[in-house]
Amino acid sequence: LLHRPDNISSGINAEYGGVFDDDSISSGTTITGAYYTAEGNLITKTTIDCNTKTWTSYITGKESGETEEFQTGDLDSDCEEGEIFDLWFKVEQPQMMWFLWNTQALYYGEREVTRGKFPEDFEAMKNLQLETKYSGSKAATFKITATGSATFTRFAYGKCFIWPDSVGTNCTDAKDWLLDRSKSKAGTLLKKGHIIGVYTVNCVDLDGKNQYYTYRQDNVHAGRLDVNYQCCCTDQITGKVYDGDSDSWCYYSASTCPFMCAETYNATIYADAGYLQEEEELEVELELEE
């Protein structure tokens, strides 16, 4: 997967999702995500080993120029037949990048840095930098491979993010799924999350159950090449952009969104939620009768 040239080194995600088709333990399933320069030099990679229930990350040694193990650990969950999975790769800065397996950060450790000039300097904790020979600023490709029973079913890249179809039919489920992988203080990953928690889907509160998407989303990335957070007219049942056409139904800046999104406004949903006035409810009932 080639990078976008002018957004190569920071603030990007590569997210892959899939399913285990059969018994991954007996079929020797592994999943590897790897980040390379244009010359094919390894920046970093991580391998998931379902047989040993472990993960291992690698870098290119600064002095040796050879592939070296960086970190290793145990997986929090098994790879089970029929279960879905997701592997995210986050590039925070050219030397700060890590993988996320489902809701587990495959990366540990922090470093103390000095920040601020006024009123005085202060110490802050940041994620570790990778002591790899090749910086993320030299990156050109990201590659993911699998053996055994792992089958990829979806991917997103750049600034955008996705969720599996199995949770996408309920807005609350989709929102919770994203929250579990975010940097939100309401989650567990914090700075090792992959997205800022406020940038997520918005739901309609229907009798306390936010099962429908709002007809206009204001905190999303519609595509991998879109840098700004956008507004989009979205289907209230599926959460997908209207007609699947982000060029026509998404605007580059959410703060100055010009769309009213009447095309995706589902009056029946709001009537059921008790949001409409009596006259509007009557119109909805007449439309349903027709």
N, C-alpha and C positions, 0 to 999 in steps of 0.2 A: 504494500500500500504506500504510494508515494506521498510525500508531504506537500503541503501548500508552501511554496517557497518563501513567502513573506510572513509566515507565521510558524516558523520551523522549530523554535527552541523553547517556548514556554506557553503555559496555559492551554495545553491541548490534551485530549483524551483519545484513546483507542479502546473501544469496548466491543468485546465479542461475547456472544451467548450461544448456548447450544443445549444438547440433551445427551445423556448416556443411553445408548440404544440397547445395551445388554450388560451382562455382568462384567464390570470394568476390572475387577480384581483378577479374574482369570484370563482376561484378554490383554493384559499388559498396557493399560491406557496411560498415556502421558500427554500433556499439553504444554507447549513451549511458545512463549512470546519473546521476540528478539528485536532489538533496535540497532540499525546499522548506519554507517556513513555511506556516502555515494561510492566509495571505493570498496565497500563490502566489509569494512572493519567493524567489529562488534563494539558497541557502546555498552550495552547491558542486555541481559536476558534472564528469564526465570522459567523454570520447568516445574510443572505439577506432576507428581508421581502418585497415581492412585493406588498402586500395589503397596507401596511403603507408607502411604498416607503422609507424604512429606513434600516440601517445596525447597528449591535451591535456586539462588540467584548468582549470576556471574558478571564479571566485568573484564575488560582488557587491562592488565597490569601496566602501570605507568612506566616502570623500569623494564619489566620483562617483555612487554609487548605481546604476551601470551594470555589466553583465557584463564582467569583465576576465579575460584569460588569467592563470593562476597558474603552472603549470608545463607542460612538454612534454618528450617523449622518444621514443626508438625502442622498438618492441616486440621482445622477445627471440625471438619465434617467428612464423612465417607463419600465416595463416588458410587452412587447407587443407581441401578437400572431404572430408567424412566424418569430420573430426576433431571431438572434443568440446572444449568450452571452459567456463570458469567465471569469473564476475566477482563479486568480493566487495566490499562496502562496510563499512568498520569505523568506528564512532564510539567512540573511546577516551574522549574528554572533549568538552565542548561546543565547544571550539576546536581539538580534535585529531581529525582524521578523514582517511581515505585509502581508495583503491581498490587492489585486488589483481587482476591479470589472470593467470589460471592460477597460476604460482608467482612472478610478477614484481610487485614493489611499484611502483605508479604514483605515486610520491611520493619525494622525496629531500630531504635536508637535516636538520640537527639543531640544537638550541639547548642552551646550558649553563644549568643552574638550580642554585640553592643549596638543599641539603636538610640536615636534621638539626639537633638541638640538643645532643645528648650523644653522645660526649664533646666533639665540636666540629662546626661546620658542614663540609659537604663539597660538592664540585661533582659534578653528575651530568649526563649527556647525555640529552636527551629529544627526541622527535619535534617537528618544527616545528608551531607553531600556524598555522591559516589566518587570514590577515588579511582575513576577510570581514565584511561589514557585519552579517550575521545569524548569531547563535550557534546551535549545535545545540540549545540549550535552547528555542529557538523553533520547532524542527522539527515538522512535522505529517505530511508525506508523503515517500515515496521512490518514484521513478518510473524505469522502465527501458524503453528503446525500441530497436528494431533496424531496419535496412534491409538489402536484399539477401538473402543466403543464410542469415543467422543465424536459427535457430529455437530458442526456449526450451523446455526439457523438464522442468525442475525448479526449485524455489526453496525457500529456508528463510529465516526471519526471526526476529529477537529474540536469544535466548540459544542457540538450537539450531544445529546444523550438520549437513550431509549430504554424501554422496559419490555419484558416479555409479554406476549399475547395473553398468557394465562392470568396475569394480573391486570392487564389493560382494560378489561371489560368493566372494572370498577375503579372509579377515580381515586377513592380513598386508598385502595390497595396499591395503585400505581404511585401515589404520593408517598406512602409508607415505604415502598420498595426503594424509591429514590432517596428518601431520608436516611435509610439504613446505610447508604453508600456515600453520604454527604459529609461535609465538615461541620454540620449543625451541632450545637451544644446539646440538642435533644438526642443525638445519636451517640455512638460509642467510638467512632473512628477519629473524630475531631480533626486535627490538622492532617491526618493521614487519609482523610476522605478525598473524594475526587471532584466533588462539585460543592459550591456554596449552597447552604440549605435553603436560602430564600428563593433561589431560582429553581422553581419546580412547577408542577401543574396546579391549577386552581379548580376547586370543586364546588358544586351546588349543594347546599345543606338541605337535604330532603328529610324532614322529620328526624334530624340528628344523625342521619346517615349520608355522608357525602359521596353518593354513588355515581353522580353524573358530573361530567366536565362542564365548566362554564363555556359559553358560546364564543368567548374571546379570551385567549390566553395572552398574558402580558409579560411573562418572565421565562421565555423559552428561546432556544436556538433552533431554528427550523431546518438548518442544513449545516454541513461540516465547513462550508466556506464563509458562513456568516459570523462576523466578529461580534457585533452588538447583540444584546438581548432584544428580542423582537416581540411584536404582537401578531397574533395569527387568528383568523376565523377558523374555529375548530368544531367538528362534530361533537355533540354533547354526549353521545353514546360511546363512541370509540376514542375520542380525544385526538383524532387525526385531522390534519389540515383539510379544509374544505376542497373537495374534488382532487385531493392529492397534489394541489398546485400551489406550492409555497411562493412561486414567483408572483402570482396574482393575488394571493390571499394572506400574505405576510408582509409586514412593513419593517423596514430596517431598524427603526428606533421605537421602542415601546413607549418612551416618554412623550412622543408626539404622534401617537397612533391615530390615523384618520378614519379607521374602519368602525362602522356601527355593527357590522356582522349580522344584519337581519337575515341573511341566508342561512345562518347556522343557529339562529334563535329558535328553540323548541318550546313553544308556548305551553304545551301540555305538561312538560316537566315543571315549569314554574307554577302552573295552576295546581298541580298535585302538591307542590310545596307550600301552597297558600300565599304566594307572593303577588298574585294578580288581584286587581280590584273586581268587584262584582260584575261590572259591565264587560270587562275583559274575559272573565270566567265564562260569561254567557256566550260570548263570541267563540270561545274555544269549544264549548259544548255543541254549538251549532255546527262548527266545522267538523267535529267528530261524527255527528249524526249524518252529515252529508257524505 
